[in-house]
Amino acid sequence: MKNLLKTIITSILTAAILITGISVDTTTVTAATTKGGEFTNGSSVTLKPGDSLKLTVTDTNNLFPTSYKNDYDIVDKYRWSSSDTSVLAVETDFYDERNSYATCVVLIGVGSGTATVTGKTNGPQPDITMTVKVSLPKATAKQKKCKHKFKTTKAATCERGGIKTCKKCKFQKAIAKKAHQYVDRKVTTVEYDYYLTTWYCSGCDCEKEPWTVHHCSDPCKFAVTMCCDAKTGEVAPNAEYPIASTKEALDLLAEHGVENLKAGRSDHAGWGVNPGDDKPYGEGHTVTKTIQRCKNCGKDKA
């Protein structure tokens, strides 16, 4: 319920503020490595098992306010996924430790095969996709005649495959990904029965650059905060946060929008929920659980 409300409100905001979307033809995906070159949406790339490639995504259509540069990095505006996680893993990371303000998509070759990496948004922008083939070069005629003596040149892990290379002819073979080694771990966390969700007015009174709340010198301060049940996402009103339902919150937002429309400020009709803005509310309680965690990579068993 909580995520659904975010999606609905964020979609409304995005649809309201967009004048031009990201064009499939003008969105570029640029490899963040010297050998990667430049890729456009819908292109393809080949990786070896165990190899990784960092990619940045830039908005060449000026989707975002003019206070940003035209090549503003929009990796974090997308939800990234792989069509086949046994072939390709997808993560996000910093472009470079010295340039930590730029993020990138990291494509990791897990095992042989072909997969599609997809970036999706909650707004009307089209998906961004790339085809990734994970494979090794085929043996040459000379390599086929060789009596191979292999050595491991890239060890396999429980997250990706590896490579072994012939000492004589340099022919390479893939090493299968290792299995996770799960062990029991006790994890203690603090859980809350309630959380606070705030919906913000995204308008401002800047004449030249509306829709730049974080950069405008006069942003709108109007906001609606609700106390919600952590398990169901339903509104749980109290004396400090008396809103009783989602409808009541939307009515307050709509009333504020109408008032500003009458005053000639149409941008105040847009609303948004910033991801991660939800805050725990009330007294927390300690919960200890036993989970299975891989002792090699540290990931929890699903």
C-alpha positions as CSV (number, residue, x, y, z in Angstrom):
1,M,0.0,0.0,0.0
2,K,2.8,2.3,1.0
3,N,4.7,1.8,-2.3
4,L,1.5,2.1,-4.3
5,L,0.8,5.5,-2.8
6,K,4.3,6.6,-3.7
7,T,4.0,5.4,-7.2
8,I,0.6,7.1,-7.7
9,I,1.7,10.5,-6.4
10,T,5.1,10.4,-8.0
11,S,3.5,9.5,-11.3
12,I,1.1,12.4,-11.0
13,L,4.0,14.8,-10.3
14,T,6.1,13.5,-13.1
15,A,3.3,13.7,-15.6
16,A,2.4,17.2,-14.5
17,I,5.9,18.6,-14.8
18,L,7.1,17.0,-18.0
19,I,7.0,19.0,-21.2
20,T,9.2,16.7,-23.2
21,G,10.0,13.1,-22.2
22,I,13.2,11.2,-22.8
23,S,13.4,10.4,-26.5
24,V,14.5,6.8,-27.3
25,D,16.6,8.3,-30.1
26,T,18.4,10.9,-28.0
27,T,19.0,9.0,-24.8
28,T,22.6,7.9,-24.8
29,V,24.3,5.3,-22.7
30,T,28.0,6.0,-22.4
31,A,30.5,3.4,-21.2
32,A,32.4,4.6,-18.2
33,T,35.5,2.6,-19.3
34,T,38.1,3.7,-21.9
35,K,37.3,0.6,-24.0
36,G,33.6,0.8,-23.8
37,G,32.9,3.6,-26.2
38,E,29.4,5.1,-26.5
39,F,26.1,3.2,-26.7
40,T,22.6,4.3,-27.6
41,N,19.4,2.9,-26.2
42,G,18.7,-0.4,-28.0
43,S,22.3,-1.2,-28.6
44,S,24.3,-4.3,-27.6
45,V,27.5,-5.1,-25.9
46,T,29.5,-8.3,-25.2
47,L,31.2,-9.2,-21.9
48,K,33.3,-12.1,-20.8
49,P,32.1,-14.1,-17.8
50,G,33.3,-12.3,-14.7
51,D,33.9,-9.0,-16.4
52,S,32.0,-5.9,-15.6
53,L,31.2,-2.6,-17.4
54,K,30.2,0.7,-16.0
55,L,27.7,2.8,-17.9
56,T,26.4,6.3,-17.4
57,V,23.0,7.5,-18.6
58,T,22.6,11.1,-19.6
59,D,19.6,13.2,-20.4
60,T,20.2,14.9,-23.8
61,N,16.6,16.1,-24.0
62,N,16.7,18.6,-21.2
63,L,14.1,16.7,-19.2
64,F,15.3,18.3,-16.0
65,P,15.4,21.9,-15.0
66,T,17.8,24.2,-16.7
67,S,19.8,24.6,-13.5
68,Y,21.2,21.2,-14.3
69,K,23.8,20.6,-17.1
70,N,22.4,19.1,-20.3
71,D,24.3,15.9,-19.6
72,Y,22.9,15.5,-16.2
73,D,23.4,12.0,-15.0
74,I,20.0,10.3,-14.5
75,V,21.0,6.7,-13.5
76,D,19.2,7.1,-10.2
77,K,16.0,8.0,-11.9
78,Y,15.6,4.5,-13.2
79,R,14.9,1.1,-11.6
80,W,17.4,-1.4,-13.2
81,S,16.9,-5.1,-13.8
82,S,18.3,-8.0,-15.8
83,S,16.1,-10.3,-17.8
84,D,18.3,-13.3,-16.8
85,T,20.3,-13.0,-13.5
86,S,22.1,-16.3,-14.3
87,V,23.7,-14.5,-17.3
88,L,23.8,-10.8,-16.2
89,A,23.8,-9.0,-12.9
90,V,23.0,-5.3,-12.7
91,E,24.0,-2.9,-9.9
92,T,24.6,0.8,-9.5
93,D,27.8,2.3,-8.2
94,F,29.9,5.5,-8.3
95,Y,31.4,6.3,-11.7
96,D,34.7,6.9,-10.1
97,E,35.8,7.4,-6.5
98,R,37.3,10.8,-7.4
99,N,33.9,11.8,-9.0
100,S,31.5,10.3,-6.5
101,Y,28.7,12.7,-7.6
102,A,28.3,10.7,-10.7
103,T,26.6,7.3,-10.5
104,C,26.6,4.5,-13.1
105,V,25.0,1.2,-14.0
106,V,27.3,-1.8,-13.6
107,L,26.8,-4.7,-15.9
108,I,28.4,-7.9,-14.5
109,G,28.8,-11.0,-16.6
110,V,27.6,-13.9,-14.5
111,G,27.5,-16.8,-17.0
112,S,27.3,-17.5,-20.7
113,G,24.2,-16.4,-22.5
114,T,22.3,-13.3,-23.6
115,A,20.2,-11.0,-21.4
116,T,18.6,-7.6,-21.5
117,V,19.3,-4.8,-19.0
118,T,16.3,-2.5,-18.6
119,G,15.8,0.8,-16.9
120,K,12.3,1.8,-15.9
121,T,10.8,5.0,-14.4
122,N,7.5,5.7,-12.7
123,G,6.8,8.4,-15.2
124,P,5.9,8.5,-18.9
125,Q,9.4,8.1,-20.1
126,P,10.1,5.0,-22.3
127,D,12.2,2.1,-21.0
128,I,15.9,2.2,-21.7
129,T,17.2,-1.2,-22.8
130,M,20.5,-2.8,-23.9
131,T,21.2,-6.4,-25.0
132,V,24.2,-7.9,-23.3
133,K,25.9,-11.1,-24.5
134,V,28.1,-12.9,-22.1
135,S,30.5,-15.2,-23.9
136,L,34.2,-16.0,-24.8
137,P,35.7,-15.9,-28.2
138,K,35.4,-19.1,-30.2
139,A,38.5,-21.3,-30.7
140,T,40.7,-20.6,-33.7
141,A,41.8,-23.5,-36.0
142,K,45.2,-23.4,-34.2
143,Q,43.6,-23.5,-30.8
144,K,41.5,-26.5,-31.7
145,K,44.6,-28.5,-32.3
146,C,46.3,-27.5,-29.0
147,K,46.6,-30.0,-26.2
148,H,45.4,-27.5,-23.6
149,K,47.0,-26.9,-20.2
150,F,44.6,-24.5,-18.4
151,K,45.3,-22.2,-15.5
152,T,42.7,-20.1,-13.7
153,T,43.0,-16.5,-14.8
154,K,39.8,-15.2,-13.2
155,A,38.5,-17.2,-10.2
156,A,34.7,-17.9,-10.1
157,T,32.8,-16.6,-7.1
158,C,29.2,-17.1,-5.8
159,E,28.2,-13.9,-7.7
160,R,29.8,-14.5,-11.1
161,G,31.6,-17.0,-13.2
162,G,35.3,-17.1,-13.9
163,I,37.8,-17.9,-16.7
164,K,40.5,-20.4,-17.2
165,T,43.2,-19.8,-19.9
166,C,45.4,-22.3,-21.8
167,K,49.1,-21.6,-21.1
168,K,50.0,-22.6,-24.6
169,C,47.5,-21.1,-27.0
170,K,45.6,-18.7,-24.8
171,F,42.2,-20.3,-25.5
172,Q,39.7,-19.5,-22.8
173,K,37.0,-21.5,-21.1
174,A,34.3,-20.3,-18.7
175,I,34.2,-21.5,-15.1
176,A,30.8,-21.9,-13.7
177,K,29.6,-19.6,-10.8
178,K,30.1,-21.2,-7.4
179,A,27.1,-21.9,-5.1
180,H,26.4,-19.7,-2.1
181,Q,27.6,-21.0,1.3
182,Y,24.8,-20.0,3.7
183,V,25.3,-20.0,7.4
184,D,22.9,-18.9,10.2
185,R,23.3,-15.4,11.5
186,K,21.4,-13.6,14.3
187,V,20.4,-10.1,13.3
188,T,19.0,-7.5,15.7
189,T,17.0,-4.6,14.3
190,V,14.7,-1.9,15.7
191,E,11.2,-2.0,14.2
192,Y,8.4,0.6,14.4
193,D,4.7,0.1,14.2
194,Y,4.1,3.5,12.5
195,Y,5.9,5.8,10.1
196,L,5.4,9.3,8.8
197,T,4.9,10.0,5.1
198,T,5.0,13.6,3.8
199,W,3.6,14.8,0.5
200,Y,5.2,18.1,-0.7
201,C,4.0,20.8,-3.0
202,S,6.5,20.9,-5.8
203,G,5.7,24.4,-6.9
204,C,7.6,27.6,-6.3
205,D,7.2,31.3,-7.1
206,C,10.3,31.6,-9.3
207,E,9.4,33.3,-12.6
208,K,12.1,31.8,-14.8
209,E,12.4,28.3,-13.4
210,P,9.3,26.7,-11.9
211,W,9.8,23.0,-10.9
212,T,13.2,23.6,-9.3
213,V,12.1,23.3,-5.7
214,H,15.6,22.5,-4.4
215,H,17.2,25.4,-6.4
216,C,14.5,28.1,-6.2
217,S,14.9,30.9,-3.7
218,D,11.2,30.9,-2.9
219,P,9.9,27.2,-2.8
220,C,6.4,26.4,-1.6
221,K,6.5,25.3,2.0
222,F,3.0,23.6,2.0
223,A,3.1,19.9,2.9
224,V,0.8,17.1,4.2
225,T,2.2,14.6,6.7
226,M,0.4,11.4,7.6
227,C,1.0,8.8,10.3
228,C,0.7,5.3,8.7
229,D,0.6,1.8,9.9
230,A,4.0,0.1,9.0
231,K,2.4,-3.2,8.2
232,T,-0.7,-2.2,6.1
233,G,0.3,1.3,5.0
234,E,-3.1,2.6,6.0
235,V,-3.4,6.0,7.7
236,A,-3.5,5.8,11.5
237,P,-4.4,9.3,12.7
238,N,-3.5,10.7,16.1
239,A,-3.5,14.1,17.9
240,E,-0.3,15.3,16.3
241,Y,-1.1,14.0,12.8
242,P,-4.9,14.1,12.6
243,I,-5.4,13.2,8.9
244,A,-7.7,10.2,8.9
245,S,-7.4,8.9,5.3
246,T,-5.6,9.2,2.0
247,K,-8.7,10.9,0.6
248,E,-8.5,13.6,3.2
249,A,-4.8,14.2,2.4
250,L,-5.6,14.4,-1.3
251,D,-8.4,16.9,-0.6
252,L,-6.0,19.1,1.2
253,L,-3.5,19.0,-1.6
254,A,-6.2,19.7,-4.2
255,E,-7.5,22.7,-2.1
256,H,-4.0,24.1,-2.0
257,G,-3.7,23.6,-5.8
258,V,-7.0,25.4,-6.5
259,E,-6.1,28.3,-4.3
260,N,-2.8,28.8,-6.2
261,L,-4.5,28.3,-9.6
262,K,-6.8,31.2,-8.7
263,A,-3.8,33.3,-7.8
264,G,-2.2,32.5,-11.2
265,R,0.4,29.9,-10.0
266,S,-0.4,26.8,-11.9
267,D,2.7,24.9,-10.9
268,H,1.4,24.5,-7.4
269,A,-0.9,21.7,-8.6
270,G,2.0,19.2,-8.7
271,W,2.9,16.9,-5.8
272,G,5.6,14.5,-5.0
273,V,6.9,12.0,-2.4
274,N,10.7,11.9,-2.1
275,P,11.9,8.3,-1.8
276,G,13.4,7.6,1.6
277,D,11.6,10.5,3.3
278,D,9.4,8.2,5.3
279,K,10.4,8.4,9.0
280,P,9.8,5.9,11.8
281,Y,7.3,7.2,14.3
282,G,6.6,6.2,17.9
283,E,8.6,3.9,20.2
284,G,10.6,1.2,18.4
285,H,11.0,-2.3,19.7
286,T,14.0,-4.6,19.3
287,V,13.5,-7.7,17.1
288,T,16.1,-10.5,16.8
289,K,15.9,-12.9,13.8
290,T,17.9,-15.8,12.5
291,I,18.7,-15.4,8.8
292,Q,20.8,-17.3,6.4
293,R,23.7,-15.3,5.0
294,C,26.4,-16.3,2.5
295,K,29.7,-16.3,4.3
296,N,31.6,-15.4,1.1
297,C,29.5,-12.6,-0.5
298,G,27.5,-11.5,2.6
299,K,24.1,-11.7,0.8
300,D,21.0,-13.0,2.6
301,K,19.1,-15.9,1.3
302,A,15.8,-14.9,-0.3
